[in-house]
């Protein structure tokens, strides 16, 4: 007797004879004689009684064919066989059609899922072939039944599911000082420790490129200024030695000379040591500038992951007050302002200014002049973004201004918004840690399912009950993935698990990574708070105090449950304000199909990112800050606040500073500023004029808007998926 059935996707389900009867009935209805219920039941009984306790779908269908061939209705058998063949062809056709779209470089949401990836190149095509065929394997063999159902029913999205079988982690903040002072192995080559600023710059690029091939997320450097500063002094000493050789003098007493700043000045009027010192400073500053130029150029041209995409890179800086650290910051900003190639805005690395009162924010702070320069550069080049070390939840009790390694206690962010700081299982720091994996809940769908409940309180209570169930499933799914990831051996991640991840230096190549992996975070994300609130009470949090109170209640509830999961499963769970890119339209398409167009909820082809006020909602930057700021403390896995400003910001750096002041006033953790920037795709010319259609430099008409997609820039909107393009077109200026 058949008890269970092994499905094609590997799942085991209970035997249901009604499915057999329905299939036979369809075949009979395709014949002239029509259906015969008695024969249908007789065949179903025989198969159910004579089969083994567990059989596969294909084996059961073979039995149906045999029984039909033995029956008087052989024409039904022929129809049934034909139907099976068509179904098989249809299953293969889905894969075929998808492959053809990739092969033909069609611009759709599959090939434009990630705007940082060029799916039109051979390497990009290979990545998409692998990605789209790996995801079903994960569904069939690596997910639990409840996680699979949550994904299938559009409640849950598992990020980077195509990388799931590789056991790779998401991202990491590089302890670059270890690399620069100790060297590293990359592939078949070996890199010696750096001795000068040019080498340090190149090694910073190579370590991020190498790690990118071992991970499925991004790479970040948490203290770029601190890490590279020693090599400014080393390069300065080299310049002094060159002067010694040229002039036949001993200048060793200048090697450790006190230098206020590496500022280029004219040598006229200077004599003796003063002239030698300034000449060495001038030469050193020039070398640092070239090294920063090379760093930015390399991060926009060195490809990873089989040549498919540039490294998704981020660097944090701004709080090194030494002359050498300030030189790194100044020349990095100057190089960024100048642009790359013909003056184009650099897409990577994502640059992040560390705002710290007493250090890098207020007049009188040692690095205040560099903060002003950072605002000027952002006004033209979108970067740097700003992370707020003064936010209450970004404080570290061990931070002191006179500690030369205080950067260990400064929060650093990466990519679109990822934040890793608190740690139940080791030191509270961003360095050598990252996100392990994350999944996002479709809270909009949960709210839509409650809309038919008339009583408001009952509707909201039902929503929270549904949310609780999906949170439980998500926590278990992330724990399952963690338990799969931790079985990897250190040798599978040669750089990451030898020199980058905290504690990895103690691992041998054959060791499993389970002893160190738990230093990272597991993120539970959400999307569409605005649409969720509209579905529940008719307004979003930007337009209603009641909606704002409910929104904070929802995300606070998620935060509290996540803290419970951390204790139960012994992980660093965190709530993430999901940087939805491909997901922005994915959830919406299915919900529109299932529920139709609901005004304010599914009437657009995208859901609003995380806890943001909708992009189409007209409000002031101050109001937007007041609404979104409280969510930052709740979403410690990552968050971002952004403002859209009007016109040409190039000559208005104060507009950037005004936004940063909002961070300080409202306890905001991380922010960026968007503004208008045109780019000629033929020659790279850029300006901020409104409605530019013809390039004034080359006459080309291929003009694109340089824009931030979720937290990072994209050189062309041609690579944006339909959901994000629709969102871009709906964005309004905040004023």
Order of alpha helices (4+ residues) and beta strands (2+ residues): beta-beta-alpha-alpha-beta-alpha-alpha-alpha-alpha-beta-beta-alpha-beta-beta-alpha-beta-alpha-alpha-beta-beta-beta-alpha-beta-alpha-beta-beta-beta-beta-alpha-alpha-beta-alpha-alpha-beta-alpha-alpha-beta-alpha-beta-beta-beta-beta-beta-beta-alpha
